[in-house]
């Protein structure tokens, strides 16, 4: 096996028990990184780390808890000798009740923005000093195509992901101006076939009196390339940004959406 693209690097991937987070963690480990997976789902996260193998370990984490972030970063640095890659992937999208701008409950808005917004902020905040001490690094924040288009049916989610994109630019400039050798970029998935997307098909089917297949086709029709993305499509984008191949790339938005953002 040849030298991996992130060989010798230490990574943390949040929300890594399944879906995109798992695919990203597995990819980074295959390419040579030592990876800590975190999630609120301890059973699934432990199993995910075991599937990846010796290069991975699991730590239970709720990304909205600042003390947990402090312990996670400090523990990773003490155990693995530094921190070079942080992938802020953990997030929530589905929630009960209406989600349009007129009827969305305030509690729903607050919960989604707490996890998707504050969780990413805390990750950036506590990764920066650890990465600076490690000689630099790469912060990759998972945003969404929802940050770039109108989302009247998922108002809070779209707002939170737009915030992630803006925060990424601010972190990027702050770190560049400080000559920290820390880069920060956002990745914007479109419709990637994951358990979260699967759940959305079920919900739309039940809520709109259509079949599950009709719900699936409605989403598929919005993708010019005519197919859903796969988790590894996102993992490869993250791998590039995490690697030294992207050493001159910061403050940018990498959109992986099959052309969805091209729709009028």
N, C-alpha and C positions, 0 to 999 in steps of 0.2 A: 504493500500500500504506500503510495507516494505521500509527500508532504501535503497536508490539508491547507485549505485556503485561510483558515483561522487557527492554524496550529500554534499551540503555546498560549492561546488567549483564554481568559476566564470570563464566563458569561452568566448572566441571570436572565431568565425568561419568565415573565409573569403570566398567569392564566394558562399554564402549560399542561394541564391534565388531559386536554383533548383539543380537537380542532386545529386552528391555526397555530396556537401556542405549542402544541405537541410537535407539529410538523417542523416548526422553526427550531425548537430545542433539539430534535433528532438530527436535523440538517447540520446545525452548528457542531454537534458532537461528532457526526460522521466526518466533518471537515477539520477535526483536530482540537476543538475547544473543550474545556472542562465546563460543564453546564449545571447550574442550579435551576431546577424547575420549581415554580411556586404556584399555589392555587388554594382556594378555600376548600376544595374537595380533596380531603386527605387520602382517601382510599384510592381514588382514580389517579391522583398525582403520584402516589407511591408506586402504583403499578406502571405508570407511564415511565418513570425514571428507571424502573427495573427492566422494562422492554428496551430502553435505549442502551443500557449497559453500564460498564464501569466508569465511563466518563461523565455520568449523570447522577445527580442526587436530588431528593425532593425536600422542600421546606414548606410547611403550611404557612400561608400568608393571606391576610386580608389587606389589600392595597390601600385602603382608606385609613389604616392605623399607622401613625407616624412612628411609634415606638417599635413596631414590627419592622419597618423599613430600616431603622437604625441598627437593629439586631441582625437583620438579614445581610446588610452590606458589611458590617463589622465582622460577622461570622464568615462570610465568603472571603474577605481579605485575609483573615487570620488562617483560614484553612487552605486557601488556594494561592495565596501570595500576591493578590491584587485584584483589580476589576478592570476589564477592558471593554466589555460589551454589556449593555443593558437593553433588553427588548421589552418595552412597556406594551404588553399585549392584552392584559386583563381588561375586560369591559363587559358591560351588559347592554342589551338592546330591547329585548322583549319585556313587556310589563303588562299587567292586567288593565283593562279599561281603555277608554278612548285616548288617543295620542295626538290629536290635531291641536292647532294653536288655540282654539276656542274652548275645548272641553278637557284637555289634558289636566289631571289633578296636579296641584303644586307638589304634593308629596312624591309623585312619580318623577316630576322634573328634577326635584332636589336629589333623589336617590341616583338617577342616571348620571347627573352631572357630578355627583360626589365620587362615584366609582370611576367614570370615564375621564373626568377632569382632574379632581383632586388626587386620585390615585396616580395619574401620570406625573403631575406636578411633584408629588412627594418622591417618586422614583428619580426624577431628574435632580431634585434638590440634594438627595443623599448620595447619588452616584457621582456627582461632579467632584467633590473633594477626594473621593476614593480613586476615581479615574485620574485626576490630576497627580496624585501621589504615585500612581502606577505608570506615569509617563504618557498618559493620553488614552483615548478610547473612543467608542462610538455608541451614542444613544439613538435607538431606533424606536419611534413612537408609532403604534398602529392607529391610524386615523381611519378614513373610509371614503368611498365615493360620495357618501352622504354629506361630507364636508364641502363638496364642490357643486352640488345640485340642490334644488329645493326638495324638502322632505316633509310636506304637510301631513303625511300619515305617520311620521316618526319624528315629530318636532324636536323633542328633547334630545333624542339620539343624534340627529343632524347637528344641532347646536353644540353638543358636547364634542363631537368629532371635528367640527370647525375650530373649536377651542384648542384641541390637540394640535391641529396644523399650525395655528398661530403661535402657540407655546413653543413648538419645535423650532420655529424661526427665531424666536426671542432667545431661547437657550443657545441656539447655534451662534448667534451674533455675540452674545455675552461670552461664550467660551472662546470664540475666535479673537475677540478684542483683548481677552485676558491671556492670550498666547498659551492656552492650556493644552493644546493638541487634542482637544475633545471635539468631536463632530456630533451634530444632531440633525436627523432627518425624519420625515414622516413617510409612511407607506400607506397607500390608499387602495385597499381591496375593493373590488366590485362585488358581484355575486359569486362567492366562492362556496362550493358545495361542502358544508359542514353541518354538524348537528343543530347549530343555531338557525341556519337557513331552512333546514328540514322542519324545525318547529314553527317557523314563520309560515310555511306552506300549510301546515295543519291549522294554524290559527286563522289564516285568511279564508281557508275552505269553510271552516265552521262559522266564521263571522259574516261571510258574504253569500252563503247559500250556493257555493260552487263546489265542484269536485276538487280533490287534491291535485289531480293532474291539470285541471284548468288553472289553478293557482300557480303551479309550477310553470306552465306555458306562458302565463302572464309575465312572470319574471324573466323567462328565457327570451321573450320577444323584445326585451329592452337591451339585449346584448348584441351589438352588431356582428360580432364574430360567431354568434349562433351556438355558443356552448358555455356552460358554467365553468368557472375557474376551479382549479384543484389547490388544496393547501400548499403543495410544493411550489406552485407558481408564486405564492407569497414568500415562502421560505427562501427561494433562490434570490428574490429581491433583497430580503433581509441579509442574506449571506454576503451579497455584494457590498452592501452598505457597512456591514460589520468588518469586512476584510480591508487589508491595506490597499487593495485595488482601488478603493474609494477614498484614498487619503486626502484628495483635494475636493471632496464633495461634502458640502454642509449647507444646511438651511433649505434643502430642496424637498420637493414632493414627488415621490415615485408612485405613479398611478398604474395599477394592475387590474384592469376592469374589462378587458375584451372590447374596448371602444365605447363603453357606456357614456363617458363624458362627452362624446361627440354627438350625442343625440340632440336635436333642436329642442 
